Amino acid sequence: MTTATNLKTGAEQSFDAATTALWAVCYGHCEENNLMSALFASAQDNKFLDFAKTLPVTVGKRSIACGDWAAPHVY
């Protein structure tokens, strides 16, 4: 299971194990910022990675974040 946590509010969203941490944190960020249609359109067009580059994504050694959302990151 992949879980993204909002570091500001403590809210959590869980996804199945096949979901990447990048998708999980971007999903949380997009849901909060009314960007869900853009997120799903990018996935449908196989351009999610390009779309993610337009978001405030930060990749660390142990976690990945997008806005206030973070998740453990495993390479």
C-alpha positions in Angstrom: 0.0 0.0 0.0 1.2 3.5 -0.8 0.1 6.2 1.6 0.4 10.0 1.1 0.2 12.3 4.1 -0.7 16.0 4.2 2.0 17.4 6.5 -0.1 20.5 7.2 -3.4 18.8 8.1 -2.4 15.2 8.9 -4.9 13.9 6.4 -3.9 10.6 4.7 -4.8 9.0 1.4 -4.0 5.3 0.7 -3.6 3.7 -2.6 -2.8 0.1 -3.7 0.8 -1.1 -3.7 1.1 -0.6 -7.5 0.6 3.1 -7.1 3.8 5.2 -7.1 4.6 7.7 -4.4 4.7 10.4 -7.1 1.2 9.7 -8.2 0.0 9.6 -4.6 1.4 13.0 -3.6 0.4 14.6 -6.9 -3.1 13.3 -6.4 -3.4 14.8 -3.0 -2.0 18.2 -4.2 -4.3 18.2 -7.3 -7.4 17.3 -5.3 -6.7 20.3 -3.0 -6.1 22.7 -5.8 -8.9 21.7 -8.3 -6.5 20.1 -10.7 -8.0 16.7 -10.8 -9.2 16.9 -14.4 -5.7 17.9 -15.5 -4.1 15.1 -13.5 -6.4 12.5 -15.1 -6.1 14.0 -18.5 -2.3 13.7 -18.3 -2.6 10.1 -17.2 -5.0 9.3 -20.0 -2.6 10.9 -22.5 0.4 9.1 -21.0 1.9 12.5 -20.1 1.7 12.2 -16.3 5.5 12.7 -15.8 5.4 15.9 -17.9 2.4 17.1 -15.9 4.1 16.3 -12.6 7.0 18.5 -13.6 4.6 21.5 -13.6 3.7 20.8 -9.9 5.7 21.7 -6.8 7.4 18.2 -6.5 10.4 17.7 -4.3 12.3 14.4 -4.4 14.4 13.5 -1.4 16.5 10.5 -0.4 13.6 8.9 1.5 10.5 10.8 0.5 8.8 12.6 -2.2 6.5 15.6 -1.8 4.1 17.7 -3.8 2.9 20.8 -2.0 1.9 19.8 1.5 1.7 16.1 0.6 4.5 13.6 1.2 5.1 9.8 0.9 8.0 7.5 1.5 10.0 7.1 -1.7 11.7 3.8 -2.7 13.9 3.7 -5.7 
